Amino acid sequence: MIAATNPTIERITGKLSDQSLLFRYTIKLVLIVSFSELILYRLVSRLGVHLSKLAQEHEWIIPTFTALTQIGQWLLNVVAILLFLALSVAAVNRVASRGFTGLNRIVIPCVALLLLLTVGFLLVPPAFLGSAIYNIVALVALICLMVEYLSTHTEWSHRAMGITYLLGVGGWLYYQIVSTIYSFIGTVAAPPLVYEAHRGGEGLLVLSSILVMWAYGQGVSFRTRNQRQRRRAIWFWATSISVFTVMLFLDYLLHRYDAGMASNIRKAADGIGWIFQFGMGYTFFLPFAFYLTGLFCWSYTVIKLLNMGRLAGYGLGLMFIAGYALLYSNLTLMVVLGAMLLSMDRQRRDATESAPATNAPMVSRPDSLAGGHI
């Protein structure tokens, strides 16, 4: 007698289609409106300031950028409302599906406290102590969510991406918390390791945006038996490495070819860096090729995951749209919501529907040869 085991299959759980109708449309709106706010408010408004000299020659520039900035400010308020709704629904779903146990005992109170503090800061502007408490609560929530993510994702690519992102955002939050506390105390001593944490956090966040493709952007791997996919992977990586190498030494090559052209391109790059510095918090202390590589890897992976309907695409999209410098409360809430969505996307082993009977004999017992008569 041999006990047959039920075969199992792996499937992705936590897809957006598995969620409620309210949650699905809220998450979609959050991503769309957040991306629009990033373009119109945090980037285009800074671009308008950068084009102040050009605006003296063209009168249409000032009213155009003013209108776009006003739309971006309106979208900023819409994003805040949608984030409140999305975080509330996500917290209720976590409690309903898992109960108030485990990490939920920390995550749910932290999310609720962040929402309450955000509302309170609308009525009373935060002082040094309030900002420090807000960032500490956000850091605790992110640590718990990433611990949950690392415990449910055992692949090294996922864990490397999650750890680097947590350390990257943690570098910014540490910089904000320690600097705010020292300002609140009124000491003239320099906070410990704030400069190193700030620069290191930015570098780790850029690295995390590159590792996103390793973790989720499958389809351009050499480890495939499909010759067509292998040729596509060879073409993709050869082109990517070539472009990255050229961009890494572009300034040197242009300077050797034409010093004036190299100077003009360098000034244009500084202007672009200034826009992204004020819009997303990147200081561009690393070579520009690393930032562009991270942008391409992140964009490819997020678009692919969104087409598959996976919550990881929405989570990664929100986490990196928020940028590095979380200067606004809605950006912090965006990162927390993105981490919650990322932890909801996981693989689960399910038993197949047709399970064989257990303790079944290897040879079935035949009917009586004499038809039941002797």
C-alpha positions in Angstrom: 0.0 0.0 0.0 1.5 3.3 -1.1 0.1 6.7 0.0 0.0 8.9 -3.0 1.0 12.6 -2.5 -0.9 15.5 -4.0 1.0 17.2 -6.7 1.5 20.9 -6.2 1.7 23.8 -8.6 3.2 27.3 -8.1 1.2 30.3 -8.9 1.5 34.0 -8.3 -0.9 35.1 -5.6 -1.6 38.7 -4.8 -2.4 39.8 -8.4 -4.4 43.0 -8.7 -7.3 41.0 -10.2 -7.6 39.0 -7.0 -8.4 42.2 -5.0 -11.6 44.0 -4.5 -13.0 46.4 -7.1 -12.4 49.4 -4.8 -8.8 48.4 -4.2 -8.1 47.7 -7.8 -9.3 51.1 -9.1 -7.7 53.0 -6.2 -4.3 51.5 -6.8 -4.5 52.2 -10.5 -5.5 55.8 -9.9 -2.7 56.2 -7.3 -0.1 55.1 -9.8 -1.4 57.2 -12.7 -2.0 60.4 -10.6 1.4 60.0 -8.8 3.2 59.7 -12.1 1.4 62.7 -13.5 2.2 64.7 -10.3 5.9 63.7 -10.7 6.0 65.0 -14.2 3.9 68.2 -13.9 4.8 69.4 -10.4 8.1 68.0 -9.2 9.9 68.1 -12.6 8.1 70.5 -15.0 7.9 73.2 -12.4 11.6 73.1 -11.8 12.2 73.0 -15.6 10.2 76.3 -15.8 12.5 77.9 -13.3 15.5 76.7 -15.2 14.1 78.3 -18.4 13.8 81.8 -16.9 16.2 83.3 -19.4 14.5 81.7 -22.3 11.1 83.0 -21.0 12.3 86.6 -21.6 12.3 85.9 -25.3 9.2 83.8 -25.5 6.1 85.0 -23.7 4.2 81.7 -23.8 6.7 79.9 -21.6 5.7 81.5 -18.3 1.9 81.0 -18.6 2.3 77.5 -19.9 4.5 76.4 -17.1 2.4 78.2 -14.5 -0.7 76.3 -15.7 1.2 73.0 -15.6 2.5 73.7 -12.1 -1.0 74.5 -10.9 -2.3 71.3 -12.3 0.5 69.5 -10.6 -0.3 71.1 -7.3 -3.9 70.0 -7.7 -2.8 66.5 -8.5 -0.7 66.5 -5.3 -3.8 66.9 -3.2 -5.6 64.2 -5.2 -2.6 61.8 -4.6 -2.8 62.5 -0.9 -6.6 61.6 -0.8 -6.0 58.4 -2.9 -3.1 57.4 -0.7 -5.3 57.7 2.4 -8.0 55.5 0.7 -5.5 52.9 -0.6 -3.6 52.6 2.7 -6.9 52.2 4.6 -8.2 49.5 2.3 -4.9 47.7 2.3 -4.7 47.8 6.1 -8.2 46.4 6.4 -7.4 43.7 3.9 -4.3 42.7 5.8 -6.2 42.4 9.1 -9.1 40.5 7.5 -6.8 38.0 5.7 -4.1 37.5 8.3 -5.6 38.8 11.6 -3.9 41.1 14.0 -1.0 38.8 14.6 2.7 38.7 13.7 4.1 41.8 12.0 0.6 43.2 11.6 0.8 44.2 15.2 3.5 46.7 14.2 2.6 47.5 10.6 -1.1 48.4 11.1 -0.6 50.7 14.1 2.3 52.4 12.3 0.2 53.0 9.1 -2.7 54.3 11.2 -0.3 56.6 13.1 1.2 57.9 9.9 -2.3 58.7 8.6 -3.2 60.5 11.8 0.0 62.4 11.9 -0.5 63.5 8.3 -3.9 64.8 9.1 -2.6 66.5 12.2 0.2 68.2 10.3 -2.4 69.7 8.0 -3.9 71.5 11.0 -0.7 72.2 12.9 2.6 72.5 11.0 5.1 69.9 12.2 8.0 71.1 14.3 11.4 69.4 14.7 10.0 66.8 17.1 6.9 66.0 15.0 9.0 65.5 11.9 11.4 63.1 13.7 8.5 61.1 15.1 6.9 60.8 11.6 10.1 59.6 10.0 10.8 57.1 12.8 7.3 55.6 12.5 7.8 55.4 8.7 11.1 53.7 9.1 9.7 51.1 11.5 6.8 50.4 9.1 9.2 50.0 6.2 11.5 47.7 8.2 8.6 45.4 9.1 7.3 45.3 5.6 10.7 44.5 4.2 11.3 41.8 6.8 8.0 40.2 5.7 9.0 40.6 2.0 12.4 38.9 2.7 10.7 36.1 4.6 8.4 35.2 1.7 10.8 35.7 -1.1 13.7 33.3 -0.9 15.4 34.1 -4.2 18.7 36.0 -3.9 17.7 38.5 -6.6 14.6 39.5 -4.6 16.4 39.7 -1.3 19.3 41.8 -2.8 16.8 44.2 -4.3 14.8 44.5 -1.1 17.8 45.0 1.2 19.4 47.6 -1.0 16.2 49.6 -1.3 15.6 49.4 2.5 19.1 50.6 3.2 18.8 53.3 0.5 15.6 54.8 1.9 16.8 54.2 5.4 19.9 56.3 4.6 17.6 59.3 3.8 15.4 58.7 6.8 18.4 58.4 9.1 19.7 61.7 7.7 16.4 63.4 8.4 15.8 61.9 11.8 19.3 62.6 13.2 19.5 66.0 11.7 16.1 67.0 13.1 16.8 65.7 16.6 20.1 67.6 16.7 18.3 70.7 15.6 15.6 70.2 18.2 18.2 69.8 20.9 20.0 72.9 19.8 23.5 71.4 19.8 26.2 72.7 17.4 27.9 69.3 17.1 27.7 67.7 13.8 25.4 64.6 13.6 27.2 61.3 13.2 27.5 59.9 9.7 24.7 61.9 8.2 26.7 62.8 5.1 27.8 59.3 4.6 24.3 58.0 5.1 22.9 60.5 2.7 25.3 59.7 -0.1 25.4 56.0 0.6 21.6 55.8 0.6 21.4 57.5 -2.8 23.9 55.1 -4.2 22.1 52.1 -2.8 18.8 53.3 -4.2 20.3 53.6 -7.6 21.7 50.1 -7.2 18.3 48.8 -6.2 16.7 50.3 -9.3 19.1 48.3 -11.4 18.6 45.1 -9.4 14.9 45.4 -10.0 15.4 44.0 -13.5 17.4 41.1 -12.1 14.6 40.3 -9.6 11.5 40.7 -11.8 12.5 41.6 -15.3 13.0 38.0 -16.5 12.9 37.3 -20.3 16.4 38.5 -21.3 18.3 35.7 -19.7 20.9 33.4 -21.3 19.6 30.5 -19.3 16.9 29.5 -21.8 16.6 26.8 -24.3 14.6 28.9 -26.7 17.1 30.0 -29.4 15.0 33.1 -30.3 15.0 34.3 -26.7 18.7 33.6 -26.3 19.5 35.7 -29.4 17.3 38.4 -28.1 19.1 38.3 -24.8 22.5 38.5 -26.5 21.4 41.5 -28.6 19.9 43.2 -25.5 22.9 42.8 -23.2 25.4 43.6 -25.9 23.6 46.8 -26.8 23.1 47.7 -23.1 26.7 47.2 -22.2 27.9 49.1 -25.2 25.6 52.1 -24.5 26.6 52.1 -20.8 30.3 52.0 -21.6 29.9 54.9 -24.2 27.9 57.0 -21.7 30.4 56.3 -18.9 33.3 57.8 -21.0 31.2 60.2 -23.1 32.5 63.3 -21.5 36.1 62.3 -22.0 35.5 61.3 -25.6 33.7 64.6 -26.4 36.4 66.6 -24.7 39.0 64.9 -26.9 36.8 65.6 -30.0 35.5 69.1 -29.2 36.1 70.9 -25.9 33.3 73.4 -26.6 30.7 70.8 -27.4 31.7 68.9 -24.3 31.3 72.0 -22.1 27.8 72.7 -23.6 26.7 69.1 -23.0 28.1 69.2 -19.5 26.1 72.3 -18.7 22.9 70.7 -20.1 23.5 67.6 -18.0 24.0 69.8 -14.9 20.6 71.5 -15.7 18.9 68.1 -16.0 20.6 67.0 -12.7 19.4 70.2 -11.0 15.8 69.4 -12.1 15.9 65.8 -10.8 17.7 66.9 -7.7 14.8 69.2 -6.6 12.2 66.9 -8.0 13.3 63.5 -6.7 16.3 64.3 -4.4 19.1 62.8 -6.5 22.3 64.7 -6.3 24.0 62.9 -9.2 27.3 62.4 -7.4 27.7 59.1 -9.3 28.3 59.0 -13.1 25.2 59.8 -15.1 25.3 56.4 -16.7 24.4 54.6 -13.5 21.3 56.8 -13.1 20.2 56.2 -16.6 20.8 52.5 -16.3 18.6 52.4 -13.2 15.9 54.3 -15.0 15.9 52.0 -18.0 15.9 48.8 -15.8 13.1 50.1 -13.6 11.0 51.3 -16.5 11.3 48.0 -18.4 10.5 45.9 -15.3 7.5 48.0 -14.1 5.9 48.1 -17.5 6.3 44.3 -17.9 4.8 43.7 -14.4 1.9 46.1 -15.0 1.1 44.2 -18.3 1.0 41.0 -16.3 -1.3 42.6 -13.7 1.0 41.9 -10.8 1.0 44.0 -7.6 4.8 44.1 -7.6 4.6 46.4 -10.7 2.4 48.9 -8.8 4.5 48.6 -5.7 7.8 49.2 -7.5 6.3 52.0 -9.5 5.2 53.9 -6.4 8.4 53.2 -4.5 10.6 54.7 -7.2 8.2 57.5 -8.3 8.5 58.8 -4.7 12.2 59.3 -5.4 15.0 59.5 -2.8 14.3 62.6 -0.9 11.0 62.1 0.9 10.3 65.8 1.5 6.5 65.5 1.5 4.4 63.3 3.7 2.6 61.9 0.6 5.9 60.7 -0.7 6.5 58.8 2.5 3.0 57.3 2.4 3.7 56.4 -1.3 6.8 54.4 -0.3 4.9 52.6 2.5 2.0 51.7 0.2 4.5 50.5 -2.4 6.2 48.2 0.1 2.8 46.8 1.2 1.9 46.0 -2.4 5.3 44.5 -3.0 5.0 42.2 0.0 1.5 41.0 -1.3 3.0 39.7 -4.5 4.4 36.3 -3.9 4.4 32.7 -5.1 2.3 30.1 -3.3 2.1 26.3 -3.7 -1.4 25.0 -4.3 -2.6 21.5 -4.6 -4.0 20.5 -7.9 -7.7 19.9 -8.1 -7.5 16.3 -9.2 -5.9 14.7 -6.2 -5.5 10.9 -6.4 -7.0 8.7 -3.7 -4.8 7.8 -0.8 -4.1 4.2 0.3 -5.4 2.9 -3.0 -4.3 -0.7 -4.0 -1.8 -1.0 -6.8 -4.0 -3.8 -8.5 -7.7 -3.5 -8.3 -9.7 -6.5 -7.0 -11.5 -8.2 -9.9 -15.1 -9.3 -9.7 -15.9 -13.0 -8.9 -15.0 -15.3 -11.7 -18.1 -17.4 -11.2 -20.4 -14.4 -11.0 -20.9 -14.9 -7.3 -22.1 -18.5 -7.5 -20.1 -21.6 -6.5 
